[in-house]
Amino acid sequence: MGHCSATSAGPRPWGAALAFFIFARVAALAAPRIGRIEVLGAPPEVAAKAQALIGWQEGDAFEPERAAAAADRLREALEERGHALARVRWRAAPRADNPNVLEIVFRVESGPWGRLVLVEVVGAQAVPEEELRAALRRRPP
């Protein structure tokens, strides 16, 4: 009841084909892996920390959401260093020799460096000026 056996003539030929189909289907559904990560255009102080900011290593499973989050972390690191207009774009491309392995490239446009020197509040009526100044002194989370 509910068992399978091979005859004395050997296994049925469709058995091998079915096993290959199942294996090929599972392999096709496997998440692509990261082969290489490259960061282009980052200033030296950010490039030195790029790997830690990205948080991936070669061989990790690729997830687009993690790539977007890594690009955000790179951009935030640039903003903290005075590049308020920084942009980070990324792309993932399959390797020619193995389409299940992706090359990830983060392209950094740091923009001009700047520093906020003076904030002037004019016409504060709905919120007291002291509250506004206190809010400006606080660092974002």
Residue pairs with C-beta under 8 A, 6 or more apart in sequence:
6 12
27 100
30 100
31 61
31 62
31 63
32 61
32 62
32 92
32 94
32 99
32 100
32 101
32 102
33 59
33 60
33 61
33 62
33 100
33 101
33 102
34 56
34 57
34 58
34 59
34 60
34 61
34 62
34 101
34 102
34 104
35 58
35 95
35 98
35 101
35 102
35 103
36 58
36 103
36 104
37 51
37 54
37 56
37 58
37 104
37 105
37 106
38 103
38 104
38 105
38 106
39 47
39 50
39 54
39 74
39 105
39 106
39 108
40 105
40 106
40 107
40 108
41 107
41 108
41 109
41 110
42 50
42 74
42 78
42 106
42 108
42 110
43 78
43 81
43 83
43 110
45 81
46 53
46 74
46 77
46 78
46 81
46 108
46 110
49 77
50 74
50 106
53 70
53 73
53 74
53 77
54 70
54 73
54 74
54 106
55 66
55 70
55 73
56 66
56 70
56 104
62 92
62 102
62 104
64 92
67 90
67 92
67 104
68 90
70 90
70 106
71 88
71 89
71 90
71 106
72 88
74 88
74 106
74 108
75 86
75 87
75 88
78 86
78 88
78 108
78 110
78 111
79 86
81 113
82 113
82 114
82 115
83 110
83 111
83 112
83 113
83 114
84 111
84 114
85 111
85 112
86 108
86 109
86 110
86 111
87 108
87 109
87 111
88 106
88 107
88 108
88 109
89 106
89 107
89 109
90 104
90 105
90 106
90 107
91 104
91 105
91 107
92 102
92 103
92 104
92 105
93 102
93 103
93 105
94 100
94 101
94 102
94 103
95 101
95 102
95 103
119 136
121 129
121 132
121 133
124 132
